[in-house]
């Protein structure tokens, strides 16, 4: 968030860290690479894993909280790929989301709220990565 704020000319003191924006909790598999996790914990369930349903509830509750707190303002949330995937899953009833979306690191996904409903704009835009 700090490099993004600097690039946008936003003062660092305006950043609002929020633990609800953290990545999915992986419990016993926290900190392992995907390959390590698959070797140590074959299957989709292990101790302490935050379920998709739990993540969906956390991400949407957080998104709604920010929408209400900053009504009619443009805000930037800096979060993680699975968190974004969760939001997309809920907002599009599965058209995008788990198994249907690849969220690249540092990509941008745009959401708007028209006063009644959320609208999904661009998903995982990353033209800046082509410059690398």
C-alpha positions, 0 to 999 in steps of 0.5 A, a space after each residue: 500500500 505504501 508504494 501505491 500511496 506514494 505513486 498516487 501522491 497520497 500521504 502515508 498517514 492516510 493509510 488505514 491498515 485493516 486485518 480484515 483485508 488479510 489473505 485467507 487464513 491457512 492455519 497449519 499450512 500457513 507460510 508454506 509454498 503451494 508445493 510444500 502445502 500439497 505435500 504436507 497436507 494433501 486434500 483441501 482440509 487441515 487444521 485452522 484453514 479458513 473455509 471459503 464460506 468464512 472468507 466470503 463472509 469476512 470479505 463481503 462484510 469488510 467491503 460493505 463496511 468500507 462502502 458505508 464508511 466512505 460513501 460516495 468516495 473513491 477508495 483503494 483497498 490493497 489486499 490479497 488475491 484470494 480475498 479478491 477472488 472471494 469478493 468476485 465469487 460472491 458478487 458474480 454468483 460464481 461467474 468469476 471467483 474460485 476456479 474462474 479468475 486468476 488474480 496476479 500480484 499487483 493487478 487492479 480489480 475495479 468495483 463500483 457501487 451505484 447506491 443499490 448494487 455492486 458492479 464489477 468492472 475490470 478484473 486483474 488488470 496488470 498492464 504495468 507488468 508488461 513493462 518489467 
